[in-house]
Amino acid sequence: FGDEDKGAVFEGTYMVLPAEPDVPLDQGGSEALEE
């Protein structure tokens, strides 16, 4: 179940963020969502 959960969270987060493969998540992934 852990993997499915992480996948769902990642997909949901990724859809909200702009698709920029060169920008790592730690440079604005979850931080951007919290503001």
N, CA, C and O atoms as a GROMACS GRO file, in nm:
protein
  140
    1PHE      N    1   0.074  -0.119   0.000
    1PHE     CA    2   0.000   0.000   0.000
    1PHE      C    3   0.081   0.130   0.000
    1PHE      O    4   0.036   0.230  -0.055
    2GLY      N    5   0.200   0.130   0.062
    2GLY     CA    6   0.284   0.251   0.069
    2GLY      C    7   0.315   0.307  -0.068
    2GLY      O    8   0.313   0.428  -0.091
    3ASP      N    9   0.346   0.214  -0.160
    3ASP     CA   10   0.381   0.259  -0.295
    3ASP      C   11   0.263   0.324  -0.367
    3ASP      O   12   0.278   0.426  -0.434
    4GLU      N   13   0.146   0.262  -0.353
    4GLU     CA   14   0.028   0.319  -0.420
    4GLU      C   15  -0.002   0.457  -0.365
    4GLU      O   16  -0.036   0.550  -0.439
    5ASP      N   17   0.011   0.470  -0.234
    5ASP     CA   18  -0.015   0.597  -0.168
    5ASP      C   19   0.079   0.705  -0.219
    5ASP      O   20   0.035   0.814  -0.256
    6LYS      N   21   0.208   0.675  -0.220
    6LYS     CA   22   0.306   0.774  -0.268
    6LYS      C   23   0.280   0.810  -0.413
    6LYS      O   24   0.290   0.926  -0.451
    7GLY      N   25   0.246   0.711  -0.493
    7GLY     CA   26   0.218   0.736  -0.635
    7GLY      C   27   0.101   0.830  -0.653
    7GLY      O   28   0.105   0.923  -0.734
    8ALA      N   29  -0.004   0.807  -0.576
    8ALA     CA   30  -0.124   0.892  -0.587
    8ALA      C   31  -0.092   1.035  -0.544
    8ALA      O   32  -0.133   1.131  -0.608
    9VAL      N   33  -0.018   1.047  -0.434
    9VAL     CA   34   0.018   1.180  -0.385
    9VAL      C   35   0.107   1.251  -0.486
    9VAL      O   36   0.089   1.369  -0.513
   10PHE      N   37   0.204   1.178  -0.541
   10PHE     CA   38   0.295   1.237  -0.638
   10PHE      C   39   0.220   1.282  -0.762
   10PHE      O   40   0.242   1.392  -0.812
   11GLU      N   41   0.133   1.198  -0.813
   11GLU     CA   42   0.057   1.233  -0.934
   11GLU      C   43  -0.031   1.354  -0.908
   11GLU      O   44  -0.039   1.445  -0.991
   12GLY      N   45  -0.098   1.358  -0.794
   12GLY     CA   46  -0.184   1.470  -0.760
   12GLY      C   47  -0.104   1.599  -0.748
   12GLY      O   48  -0.146   1.705  -0.796
   13THR      N   49   0.012   1.590  -0.682
   13THR     CA   50   0.097   1.708  -0.665
   13THR      C   51   0.150   1.754  -0.800
   13THR      O   52   0.151   1.873  -0.831
   14TYR      N   53   0.196   1.657  -0.880
   14TYR     CA   54   0.257   1.691  -1.009
   14TYR      C   55   0.158   1.760  -1.102
   14TYR      O   56   0.196   1.848  -1.178
   15MET      N   57   0.032   1.720  -1.095
   15MET     CA   58  -0.069   1.781  -1.182
   15MET      C   59  -0.094   1.927  -1.144
   15MET      O   60  -0.132   2.008  -1.229
   16VAL      N   61  -0.073   1.961  -1.018
   16VAL     CA   62  -0.095   2.098  -0.972
   16VAL      C   63   0.023   2.187  -1.011
   16VAL      O   64   0.006   2.306  -1.038
   17LEU      N   65   0.141   2.128  -1.011
   17LEU     CA   66   0.261   2.205  -1.044
   17LEU      C   67   0.282   2.215  -1.194
   17LEU      O   68   0.232   2.131  -1.269
   18PRO      N   69   0.355   2.318  -1.237
   18PRO     CA   70   0.392   2.325  -1.379
   18PRO      C   71   0.484   2.209  -1.414
   18PRO      O   72   0.564   2.165  -1.331
   19ALA      N   73   0.474   2.159  -1.535
   19ALA     CA   74   0.557   2.045  -1.574
   19ALA      C   75   0.697   2.093  -1.613
   19ALA      O   76   0.722   2.127  -1.728
   20GLU      N   77   0.787   2.094  -1.515
   20GLU     CA   78   0.925   2.135  -1.542
   20GLU      C   79   1.018   2.025  -1.494
   20GLU      O   80   1.061   2.026  -1.378
   21PRO      N   81   1.051   1.932  -1.581
   21PRO     CA   82   1.133   1.817  -1.540
   21PRO      C   83   1.271   1.858  -1.492
   21PRO      O   84   1.333   1.782  -1.417
   22ASP      N   85   1.322   1.975  -1.532
   22ASP     CA   86   1.455   2.009  -1.484
   22ASP      C   87   1.456   2.070  -1.346
   22ASP      O   88   1.563   2.090  -1.288
   23VAL      N   89   1.338   2.100  -1.291
   23VAL     CA   90   1.334   2.158  -1.157
   23VAL      C   91   1.301   2.048  -1.056
   23VAL      O   92   1.191   1.993  -1.059
   24PRO      N   93   1.396   2.016  -0.968
   24PRO     CA   94   1.371   1.911  -0.869
   24PRO      C   95   1.258   1.951  -0.773
   24PRO      O   96   1.237   2.069  -0.748
   25LEU      N   97   1.186   1.851  -0.720
   25LEU     CA   98   1.076   1.880  -0.630
   25LEU      C   99   1.120   1.959  -0.508
   25LEU      O  100   1.046   2.044  -0.458
   26ASP      N  101   1.243   1.934  -0.460
   26ASP     CA  102   1.287   2.002  -0.338
   26ASP      C  103   1.315   2.150  -0.363
   26ASP      O  104   1.347   2.222  -0.269
   27GLN      N  105   1.304   2.197  -0.488
   27GLN     CA  106   1.326   2.339  -0.515
   27GLN      C  107   1.194   2.414  -0.532
   27GLN      O  108   1.194   2.524  -0.587
   28GLY      N  109   1.085   2.358  -0.486
   28GLY     CA  110   0.959   2.431  -0.498
   28GLY      C  111   0.839   2.339  -0.509
   28GLY      O  112   0.728   2.386  -0.532
   29GLY      N  113   0.859   2.210  -0.492
   29GLY     CA  114   0.749   2.114  -0.501
   29GLY      C  115   0.648   2.137  -0.390
   29GLY      O  116   0.552   2.212  -0.407
   30SER      N  117   0.669   2.073  -0.275
   30SER     CA  118   0.572   2.085  -0.167
   30SER      C  119   0.574   2.224  -0.105
   30SER      O  120   0.472   2.269  -0.053
   31GLU      N  121   0.687   2.292  -0.109
   31GLU     CA  122   0.694   2.427  -0.051
   31GLU      C  123   0.597   2.520  -0.124
   31GLU      O  124   0.531   2.602  -0.061
   32ALA      N  125   0.590   2.508  -0.255
   32ALA     CA  126   0.502   2.593  -0.334
   32ALA      C  127   0.355   2.569  -0.295
   32ALA      O  128   0.276   2.663  -0.293
   33LEU      N  129   0.320   2.444  -0.264
   33LEU     CA  130   0.182   2.412  -0.229
   33LEU      C  131   0.143   2.470  -0.094
   33LEU      O  132   0.027   2.501  -0.071
   34GLU      N  133   0.240   2.483  -0.002
   34GLU     CA  134   0.207   2.529   0.133
   34GLU      C  135   0.182   2.678   0.140
   34GLU      O  136   0.122   2.724   0.236
   35GLU      N  137   0.225   2.756   0.042
   35GLU     CA  138   0.208   2.900   0.050
   35GLU      C  139   0.072   2.944  -0.001
   35GLU      O  140   0.042   3.063  -0.002
   0.00000   0.00000   0.00000
